Amino acid sequence: MKNRSVPVDTILPHVVYRDVAAAIDWLGRTFGFQEHYRYGAPDGAQVHLGNAYVMLKGARPGWSTPAQLGQATQTLSIFVEDVDAHYEHTRAAGAKIVEELNETAYGERQYVAEDPEGHRWLFAQHARDVAPEEWGATVAGR
């Protein structure tokens, strides 16, 4: 299903961790990410969940994690086939749930979890095809 309010084109974020190997393990056990490759040992890797790929890099001067900064810095949206099952697995794995599973006005079924380094991960599944104007967005150029 597609949802005109939430396109899912490709973007490749780079996310900072103090311990990349531990992050790979946690992201795999908790969210289901799989390691694709490592580079620049020991502090670089690429992981994926379905078609969502994420680069992991080690913290260094000028690059900190949200936990080091003491605040959230971004939310990464990842689309999954069965968000209800993903939510149950994530909760059972002990992840901190920041936003409970819900259906939005813009047609997504989603929840937000936080990893041990403070990165926020929004997992979603299209529930309905909703035009942006239907839920109050103003589309540019109109």
N, C-alpha and C positions, 0 to 999 in steps of 0.2 A: 504494500500500500504506500502511496505517496501522500504527503500533506503539504499543500502549498504554503502553509505558514512556517514550516520547518524543513528547509532543504538539507540534504546530507552529503554534500560534496566533500572532496578530500582536502584535509589540512593535516599537516604533520607537526604537531606540537613537540617542543623539547621541554622536558620536565626535570627539575633538579632534585636529587636525593643525596643525602650524606653517605649512604651505603647502597650503591646500585644493586649489588648482589642480593642484599636483604630485600630491597624493593621488588626485584624480579620475583623472588619467592613469595612475598606477601601479595603482590598483585595477581600472581597466578592462583594461589590458594583461595584468595578472597573474592576476586572479580572474574577469574577465569582467563586472564591474559596468558599468552604463550610467548616464550622468548623466540625471537627470530634470529638475532645475532648479537655478538658483543664486539666492541672495537675499542681501541685506545686503552686497553686493560690497565687498571681494573675499573675504569669509571665511565664507560659508555655502552649503551645497549639499545636495541630496538625490540619492542614487544608489540603484540597485536591481539585483538579480540575481534574475531570475524574480519571485517574489512577496515577496522579502525586501528591504525598504526600510531605508536607513540615512541619518541626517542627519550631515553633516560640518560642523564648526564650527572656526573659527580659534582657536589658542591665545592666551590673554591672561592677565593676572594672575588667579590663582585657578583657572585651567583649564590643565592641563599634559598633555603626552603621556606615555605610559609611558617613552619614551626620555629625556625630560627628567627624569623621576622616578627613572630607573635601575632600574625593576622593572615586571613585568607587573601590570596593574590589572584585567583582565577577559578573558574569551574570548567572542566572538560566534559563535553557532551558526547556520550558513546551510545550508539543505537544497537540494541540487542533484539534477537528473535522473540524471546519470551521474557518480558520485563518482570512479570510476577514471579516466575521461577528464579530469575536472577536476583531479585530482591530477597527472596526467602533464603537463598544460598548465602548472599552477602551478610544478612542479619545473623544467620546461624554461625558464620565464620567469625563473628564478633566485631565487625566493622562499626564505626560510629555512624549512625544514620542522622543526617542533618535535616533532611526533608523526607517525610514519610511518603510512601507510594500513593500517588494521586493522579487524577485525570484533570488536565488543564483546560481552560477555556479555548486554547488554541489547538486542541486536538491531540495532545500527547499524553501517554500514560508514563509517568516518570517518578524517580526518587533520586535523592542526593546522599552520597556517603563520603566520609572523609578518611583519608589514609593516615598512617602514623606520622607522616611528615607534614600533614595539614593541607594537602592537595584535596580539592573537592571534585568529585566525579559524579556527574549527572548521567544516569542510565535511563534510556527512554525507548519507547516503541510507539509508532504511529497508531492512534486509536481511531481517528476520524480525519477526513480531508476537510480542512477549514480554511476558507479564504481569510487573509489577514484583516480585511475590513469587517468581517463578521464578529470579531472579538474586540474591535476598537482600535486596531492599528491604523496608522496613516501611511499608505504606500507612497513612496517618493514619486513625484511627477504627476500626482493626481490631484 
